[in-house]
């Protein structure tokens, strides 16, 4: 790879190398994910789902397209490489891939609405480094 120059983009991961270390983010992937699922005009929210949020089978709920739901979950799972903070919420929704209902889709859309407001965050993001270093 040294013959090709400094690595800046690999498998959807944006790589930034500096004296402080190597940092990854998926800003471009996040923006493409938001567009792919038709949520470009959705309003951003500041929080993910609460740990006390209860998702169940919702047997009386209205079924949604399984293929689309699985695609959303798969895309979000790939995004967890640089966004470990969304793992809990994504995994909570992933349990319902066999028979997703509207309530489950609403929870997934909430995660995407959170991503709209935080698309530029990633592992090693400058703001994340400030909050963990105490400066």
C-alpha positions as CSV (number, residue, x, y, z in Angstrom):
1,X,0.0,0.0,0.0
2,X,2.9,2.3,0.5
3,X,3.4,2.5,-3.3
4,X,-0.2,3.9,-3.6
5,X,0.3,6.6,-1.0
6,X,-1.4,7.2,2.2
7,X,-4.6,5.2,2.9
8,X,-7.6,7.5,3.1
9,X,-10.6,5.3,2.1
10,X,-11.1,1.5,2.4
11,X,-14.3,-0.6,2.3
12,X,-16.5,2.4,3.2
13,X,-14.2,3.5,6.0
14,X,-12.6,6.9,5.8
15,X,-9.1,6.7,7.3
16,X,-7.3,9.7,8.8
17,X,-3.7,9.2,9.9
18,X,-2.0,11.8,12.0
19,X,0.7,12.1,14.8
20,X,-2.1,11.3,17.3
21,X,-3.0,8.0,15.7
22,X,-5.2,6.5,13.0
23,X,-8.8,7.4,13.1
24,X,-11.8,6.0,11.1
25,X,-15.2,7.3,10.3
26,X,-18.0,6.5,7.9
27,X,-19.5,9.9,7.2
28,X,-19.9,9.3,3.4
29,X,-21.4,5.8,4.1
30,X,-23.8,7.3,6.7
31,X,-25.0,10.0,4.3
32,X,-25.5,7.4,1.6
33,X,-27.5,5.2,4.0
34,X,-29.8,8.1,4.9
35,X,-30.5,8.7,1.2
36,X,-30.8,5.0,0.3
37,X,-33.7,4.6,2.8
38,X,-35.4,7.9,1.8
39,X,-34.9,9.8,5.0
40,X,-32.9,12.8,3.6
41,X,-35.7,15.1,4.6
42,X,-36.4,13.6,8.0
43,X,-35.8,15.7,11.1
44,X,-32.7,14.9,13.2
45,X,-33.1,13.9,16.8
46,X,-30.5,14.1,19.5
47,X,-30.9,10.7,21.3
48,X,-31.1,7.1,20.4
49,X,-33.7,4.8,21.9
50,X,-33.8,4.6,25.6
51,X,-32.5,1.3,27.2
52,X,-35.9,1.1,28.9
53,X,-37.6,1.0,25.5
54,X,-39.4,-2.3,25.2
55,X,-39.7,-3.9,21.8
56,X,-41.6,-7.1,21.5
57,X,-43.0,-9.4,18.8
58,X,-46.0,-7.0,18.3
59,X,-48.1,-9.9,16.9
60,X,-51.0,-7.5,16.3
61,X,-48.9,-4.9,14.5
62,X,-48.9,-4.1,10.8
63,X,-46.2,-6.1,8.9
64,X,-43.6,-4.3,6.9
65,X,-41.4,-5.4,4.0
66,X,-38.9,-7.9,5.4
67,X,-36.3,-7.2,2.7
68,X,-36.2,-3.5,3.3
69,X,-36.1,-4.0,7.1
70,X,-33.2,-6.5,6.8
71,X,-31.4,-4.1,4.5
72,X,-31.7,-1.3,7.0
73,X,-30.5,-3.5,9.8
74,X,-27.6,-4.8,7.8
75,X,-26.5,-1.3,6.8
76,X,-26.7,-0.1,10.4
77,X,-24.7,-3.1,11.6
78,X,-21.9,-2.3,9.1
79,X,-21.9,1.3,10.4
80,X,-21.2,0.0,14.0
81,X,-17.5,-0.4,12.9
82,X,-17.1,3.3,13.5
83,X,-20.1,4.1,15.6
84,X,-20.1,1.7,18.6
85,X,-22.6,3.9,20.4
86,X,-25.4,2.6,18.2
87,X,-24.8,-1.1,18.7
88,X,-27.3,-1.5,21.5
89,X,-30.2,0.0,19.6
90,X,-29.4,-1.7,16.3
91,X,-29.1,-5.1,18.0
92,X,-32.4,-4.6,19.8
93,X,-34.1,-4.0,16.5
94,X,-32.2,-6.8,14.7
95,X,-34.0,-9.4,16.8
96,X,-37.2,-8.9,14.8
97,X,-35.9,-9.5,11.2
98,X,-38.0,-12.5,10.6
99,X,-41.4,-10.8,11.1
100,X,-40.8,-7.0,11.4
101,X,-43.8,-4.8,12.2
102,X,-44.4,-1.1,12.0
103,X,-43.3,-0.6,15.6
104,X,-39.9,-2.1,14.8
105,X,-39.5,0.0,11.6
106,X,-40.3,3.1,13.7
107,X,-37.4,2.2,16.1
108,X,-35.0,1.7,13.1
109,X,-36.1,5.0,11.6
110,X,-35.4,6.6,15.0
111,X,-31.8,5.4,14.8
112,X,-31.4,6.8,11.3
113,X,-32.9,10.1,12.4
114,X,-30.2,10.2,15.2
115,X,-27.6,9.5,12.5
116,X,-28.8,12.5,10.5
117,X,-27.7,14.8,13.2
118,X,-24.5,13.0,14.0
119,X,-23.4,11.9,10.5
120,X,-19.9,13.3,10.9
121,X,-19.2,11.4,14.1
122,X,-16.9,8.4,14.1
123,X,-14.4,6.4,16.0
124,X,-11.6,8.8,16.9
125,X,-13.6,11.9,15.9
126,X,-12.0,15.0,17.3
127,X,-15.0,15.8,19.5
128,X,-14.9,12.2,20.8
129,X,-11.2,12.6,21.6
130,X,-11.9,15.8,23.5
131,X,-14.6,14.2,25.6
132,X,-12.5,11.2,26.5
133,X,-9.2,13.1,27.1
134,X,-10.8,15.5,29.6
135,X,-9.8,18.7,27.6
